[in-house]
């Protein structure tokens, strides 16, 4: 197979043209390659197996629905029959009957379940960008709320780039949470999404505005809760927004390995001390405050060192992507107007928590992410994450002997084609290009292995997609099979906000070749 057949260079040039038109990796509109006959090539058809090589969860649900739900009604589409659609992990219970390469580690006795079994009422509230994190992930992989649990989703802004509205829907989230205080829930969990969502953009001014908004609203919400008898704990799931520029002086758009805050405000104004720890210690702390016995499944321990600090009501605020920065002009939380947050840190007991690497079940030294963060926060222990389990399978060789993969490759041999939805990044919580490359190595005897690229734009440097495509082309050339047939940005293919017009664009590119064409 020659380089022209592989198609990495052709897609790279198409991406570079999209850059010239003002597009970015994250929001790259669908790009579909034409064959020698002038028609789209490598489209997914009925009877042809597909492996969705992303592993994370909430961002993969909508596209998976479009391919696998026979009753799908979000947009008109031809339902592909006899389609073996493989997912890497079970990111929603409704996909339990699909072929799943790596069954998830289910959390036994997450915090929400323990609170429910104690007969208490709880509210989980976030805007849609982070709603899955305060429900599915925090609740240990359970999609249904536990008895006594109310889940409230506030829609995130639609139709505009997030950095054009750095406040996001935080005012509405704050309003819902304070209404929950009025309703007297025993436990309230909320997520402020701005630090992560805006932290992933390259807009420094938007990051400073987002940090200022979080500072204002965490102060407003916590004060209101305190006045109504709630003990309030504030933490974060991982770092992100605090770092403005990377070592090369370019905008920093990825998660960090920085520690995160843990701060406690007591309505009774008691003196107490906190210890440093990790995210898996937060759930035991909440149970200790509520006076509920910690189950044996939780191996973390309370962060409050002073005994007897209990309260009938508790609120946990998770500041998404809000880590400890460098404390200088490269630290958004230092530069921005965060005087309310600064006052809270100087007034109330606080400590630092590890939120990355093996402290949250990831590879040692790897930056944390929202899924790992919230699953650890809710589980009260370290929860092994998918990347660790999958990378372990690569190291010990079991990836190549995975029966789901082998069965799919055998079907592809008979069908003549294998489709790989490939995430174009070297390291991300959503996936890694190594997965589809290894599957291509395994696919001996498959006549046609088609790569459908999903561009990252978050864990990758801005504008790096062409170089990554050319590197991928070199890897496929060494294997001697595999061709790259189309591409679309993560912000379109991996929508998680119910914007099915985005999913429609991705689906129609993958199945019909609709989009900007190239050769």
Residue, then its C-alpha position, 0 to 999 in steps of 0.5 A: x500500500x502506497x502513501x497516497x492510498x493511506x490518505x493521511x497526507x490528503x486529509x492533512x492538506x484538507x485540515x490545513x485548508x480548513x484552518x485557513x478558513x478559520x476552523x479549529x481542530x475541536x470544531x472541524x466540520x466533516x471532511x470526506x475523501x472521494x475515491x477515484x470514481x469521484x464518490x465518497x469512499x470507505x463509508x459505513x454500511x449495513x453488515x460492516x463491523x465498527x469499533x468505536x475506539x473511544x473509552x471515556x463515556x458521556x461524550x460517546x453516548x449520542x453517536x452510539x445511539x445514532x448507530x445502534x438504537x433502532x428507535x432513534x428519532x433525533x434526526x432522520x437517518x437510515x438504520x444500518x442493519x446487521x451492524x456489529x458496533x463495538x464499544x470499548x467500555x460500557x459508558x451507559x447501561x442502555x448499551x449493556x447488550x452491545x459488544x463491550x471490549x472492557x467491562x467497567x469496574x462498578x463501584x459498590x456502595x457509592x456515596x449517593x447510595x449510602x446516603x439514600x439507604x440512610x433515608x436522607x434526601x439529596x440533590x445533584x445539580x450541574x449544567x449539561x456539560x457536567x451533568x453526567x459527572x454528578x450523576x453517572x460517574x459520581x454514582x459509581x456507574x449507575x444511570x438511575x438516581x437512588x431513592x430520595x435523589x433528585x437530579x437537576x440538569x441546567x442546559x449549557x449555552x448553545x449555538x456559540x463558542x463557550x469562550x464567548x460566554x465564560x460564565x456559562x450557565x453558572x447563574x442558573x446552576x447557583x439558583x437551582x442549588x439555592x432553591x435546593x437549600x430552601x427545599x431542605x435536602x440533606x445533601x446537595x452536590x453541585x458542579x461548577x463547570x467553568x474551570x474545565x470548559x473554559x480552561x480547555x479554550x485558548x482564550x486567556x481573557x475568557x479564563x480570567x472572566x470564568x475564574x472571576x465568575x466561579x469566585x463570585x458564585x461559590x461565595x454566594x452559594x456557600x454563604x446562602x447554604x451556611x446561613x441555612x445550616x449547611x456545612x459546606x465543603x468545596x473541592x475540585x476534580x482536577x486542575x486545568x484553568x489555573x495554568x494560562x500558558x505552557x512551557x513554550x508560551x502557548x495557551x495551555x488548554x489541557x488538564x494538569x497534575x496540580x493538587x486541588x483544594x479542599x475547604x470546609x465551612x462550618x455553620x457552627x463556627x467550630x475550630x477544626x483542622x483538615x489534613x491533606x489527602x486525595x479525592x477518595x477521602x471526600x466521601x468518607x468526610x461527607x459521611x462523617x459530617x452526616x453521622x453515617x457509618x462508612x461502609x467497608x467498601x470505602x477505603x478512604x478516610x475523613x479529611x477532618x482531623x478533629x473528632x465530633x464535627x457533625x452537621x445534619x445537612x451538608x453541601x459539596x461544591x465541585x469546582x471543575x478544573x480548579x487546581x493550585x497554580x504557580x501563584x504568578x502571572x501564569x496562574x489564572x486564579x492569581x491574576x483574575x479577580x478572585x477576591x471572594x475565593x481568596x477570602x474563603x481560603x484565608x478564612x476557613x480550614x483548607x487542605x490540598x488533595x491529590x487528583x491525578x495519577x495513581x491517586x485517582x486510578x490513572x497511570x502514574x503522573x497522568x493528569x486527572x480528568x472529570x470522570x476519574x475525579x467524580x468517580x473517586x469523589x463518589x466512591x470514597x476510594x481509588x477507582x481504577x480507570x479505563x485507561x489503566x485497565x486498557x493499557x495494562x491489557x496492551x502491556x500484558x498482551x491481553x488486548x490482542x487476545x480480547x475475544x470481542x476484538x477477535x470476533x469482530x475482526x473475524x466478522x470483518x474478514x467475512x464482510x471485507x471491511x472493518x471501520x475504526x472510529x479513531x481518536x487522533x491523540x497520543x494521550x487523552x482520557x477519551x482515547x489514544x490513536x494506539x488503540x486503532x493502530x493496534x487493532x489494524x495490526x491484528x486485522x490480518x486478512x481484512x481486505x479494507x480497514x477504514x480509519x474515521x478520524x475524530x480530531x481532539x483539540x483539547x489534549x493536543x496542541x492547537x493546529x497539530x492535527x496535520x502532523x499527527x495525521x502524517x505520523x499516523x500515515x507512517x505507522x499504517x504504511x509500516x503495517x501495510x494496511x489501513x486507510x484514512x477516509x474522513x475526519x470530524x472535530x470532537x466538538x461535533x462527533x462527541x457532543x454531550x449537550x443534546x445537540x443532535x444536529x452536530x451528531x447528524x453531521x458526523x453520522x452522515x459523514x461516516x455513512x454517506x460521505x456528506x461534508x467538505x470533500x477532498x481527494 
